Amino acid sequence: MLLPEEAPDFDRDYRKALKAAAETMSLDEVFKTLEHWHRIARITQLDPERHRRMLQRAEHILRTGEPMPDAVSLDEVKAMIRERLGQ
């Protein structure tokens, strides 16, 4: 299952892979593309809204160059890991 907003990206990648296959007479790019999008579909199927939020966060970061206001710093993540590991 892909999100509707990801369908154009899948279509673009799949068409590109088909074109490469026609030029090289090899299905390697088609298989790689399908494997890539299959992984995304599995992740999406687990929690579509969480995946959508991840895409929105990534788009915000790419567009603005800034983390989301509620982002946790790397130092904070490392501290949480140390705490959970009892270090």
Buried (B, 14 or more C-beta within 10 A) or exposed (E): EBBEEBEEEBEEBBEEBBEBBEEEEEEEBBEEBBEEBEEBBEBBEEEEEEBBEEBEBEEBEEEEEEEEEEEEEEEEEEEEEEEEEEE
